[in-house]
């Protein structure tokens, strides 16, 4: 019985932090100061004795609004960077793009080519060492896929959002801030690395 309750509590905690597949919740012109955004999650009841985890708080570490154009669509979007985390020799970037007005083409708007339905066009720029970091790939040949979010079919209407991620090689340990360049959006400067 104790083992069942412990597993149920662990499952609820993992679902709340987005560690279980299928239970991740979003959040993921002007740059804004960091702010805290409260989120609520909907979780399945594991057992009658397990209590639901409190709402997760996602800290926005950088934000930018821009007028965007792509695939015949026009609108205004906001990107909120929610994590830029060093993990060994890699750096994971998480963000949410929200349509503020019009229709936003995430479908192929963040890739490197018209038929690239990923966020592989996003890059990190290390201003200290004058180096650009591109999204990591799962191989070295022309068929290697990016270690990043797929975006096929994502066209956001006003008020809709999409949470995305990309993995990069980590810059040297002494680099504590980096610039993030996103197609359609522009550059977010001095984003802190945690």
C-alpha positions in Angstrom: 0.0 0.0 0.0 2.8 2.4 0.9 4.6 1.7 -2.3 1.4 2.4 -4.3 0.9 5.8 -2.6 4.6 6.7 -3.0 4.4 5.9 -6.7 1.1 7.9 -7.1 2.6 10.9 -5.4 5.8 10.7 -7.6 3.7 10.4 -10.8 1.7 13.5 -9.9 4.9 15.4 -9.1 6.5 14.4 -12.3 3.4 15.2 -14.4 3.3 18.7 -12.8 6.9 19.5 -13.7 6.5 18.2 -17.3 8.8 15.3 -16.9 6.3 12.7 -18.0 5.6 12.6 -21.8 2.2 14.0 -22.8 1.8 16.0 -19.7 4.0 19.1 -20.5 2.2 22.4 -20.3 3.2 25.6 -22.2 5.5 28.1 -20.7 6.7 27.3 -22.9 10.3 44.4 -30.8 10.7 45.0 -27.0 12.8 43.0 -24.6 11.4 42.9 -21.1 12.8 42.2 -17.7 12.3 38.8 -16.1 8.9 38.1 -14.7 7.0 35.3 -13.1 4.0 33.8 -14.7 1.8 31.4 -12.7 0.4 28.4 -14.5 -2.1 25.8 -13.7 -2.0 22.2 -14.7 -4.7 19.6 -15.2 -3.6 16.3 -13.8 -5.3 13.0 -13.6 -6.1 11.8 -10.0 -3.6 9.0 -9.2 -5.4 7.8 -6.1 -7.8 9.2 -3.6 -5.1 9.6 -1.0 -2.6 11.5 -3.3 -2.9 15.3 -3.3 -2.5 17.3 -6.5 0.7 19.2 -6.9 0.5 23.0 -6.5 0.4 25.1 -9.7 3.8 25.4 -11.4 5.5 28.7 -11.7 7.4 29.4 -14.9 9.9 32.2 -14.8 10.2 34.1 -18.0 13.9 35.1 -18.3 13.6 37.1 -21.5 10.8 38.2 -23.8 10.4 39.9 -27.2 7.5 41.0 -29.3 7.7 41.4 -33.1 5.6 41.8 -36.1 6.0 38.6 -38.1 5.3 37.6 -41.7 5.5 34.2 -43.3 3.6 31.9 -45.7 1.2 34.7 -46.5 0.4 35.1 -42.8 0.9 38.3 -40.8 0.6 39.0 -37.2 2.2 40.1 -33.9 3.9 37.5 -31.7 5.6 37.3 -28.3 8.4 34.9 -27.5 8.9 34.1 -23.8 12.2 32.3 -23.0 11.4 30.1 -20.0 14.7 28.1 -19.7 18.2 28.3 -20.9 19.9 25.5 -19.0 23.4 24.1 -19.2 23.5 20.3 -18.8 27.0 19.0 -19.1 28.2 19.7 -22.7 24.8 20.8 -23.9 22.5 23.8 -23.5 18.7 23.4 -23.5 16.5 26.3 -24.6 12.7 26.3 -23.9 10.3 29.0 -25.0 6.7 29.8 -25.7 5.5 31.7 -28.8 2.2 33.4 -28.4 0.1 35.0 -31.2 -0.9 38.5 -30.0 -2.7 39.5 -33.2 -3.3 38.0 -36.6 -2.1 34.5 -37.6 1.5 33.3 -36.8 3.3 30.8 -39.1 5.2 28.5 -36.7 4.8 25.7 -39.3 8.0 26.6 -41.2 8.7 30.0 -39.9 11.5 29.0 -37.5 13.3 26.5 -39.7 16.2 26.9 -42.1 14.3 26.3 -45.4 10.7 26.4 -46.7 10.2 22.6 -46.1 11.9 22.6 -42.7 9.1 22.1 -40.2 11.3 22.5 -37.1 12.9 25.2 -35.1 16.4 24.5 -36.5 16.8 28.1 -37.6 17.1 29.3 -34.0 20.7 29.9 -33.0 22.7 31.1 -30.0 25.3 33.9 -30.4 28.2 34.1 -27.9 29.2 37.8 -28.1 32.3 37.2 -25.8 33.9 34.6 -28.0 32.2 35.7 -31.3 30.7 32.2 -31.9 27.4 31.1 -33.3 25.8 27.8 -32.0 23.4 26.0 -34.2 20.8 23.5 -33.1 22.3 20.1 -32.4 21.8 17.3 -34.9 21.4 13.5 -34.2 24.0 12.6 -36.8 26.6 14.1 -39.2 25.1 13.3 -42.7 22.5 15.2 -44.7 19.7 13.2 -43.2 20.6 14.1 -39.6 17.6 15.6 -37.8 17.7 18.5 -35.3 17.4 17.9 -31.6 14.5 20.3 -31.4 10.7 20.7 -31.7 8.8 19.9 -34.8 6.4 22.5 -36.0 4.5 21.0 -39.0 0.9 22.3 -39.1 1.3 25.0 -36.4 -0.4 28.2 -37.4 -1.4 30.2 -34.3 -4.5 32.4 -34.1 -4.7 35.3 -31.7 -4.3 34.0 -28.2 -2.9 30.6 -29.1 0.6 29.5 -27.9 3.1 26.8 -28.7 5.8 25.6 -26.3 9.1 24.7 -28.1 12.6 23.5 -27.4 16.0 23.2 -29.0 19.3 21.7 -27.8 22.7 23.2 -28.5 26.4 22.5 -27.7 27.2 24.4 -24.6 29.4 27.5 -24.7 32.5 27.7 -22.4 31.6 27.7 -18.7 32.6 31.3 -18.2 29.9 32.4 -20.6 26.9 33.3 -18.4 24.7 35.2 -20.9 24.1 34.6 -24.5 22.0 36.1 -27.4 19.3 34.1 -29.0 18.5 34.7 -32.7 15.1 33.5 -34.0 13.8 33.7 -37.5 10.8 36.1 -37.8 11.4 37.3 -34.2 14.9 38.8 -34.1 17.5 38.7 -31.4 17.0 38.5 -27.6 20.1 39.8 -26.0 21.9 38.9 -22.7 19.7 35.9 -21.8 21.1 34.4 -18.6 22.3 30.7 -18.7 21.4 28.7 -15.6 
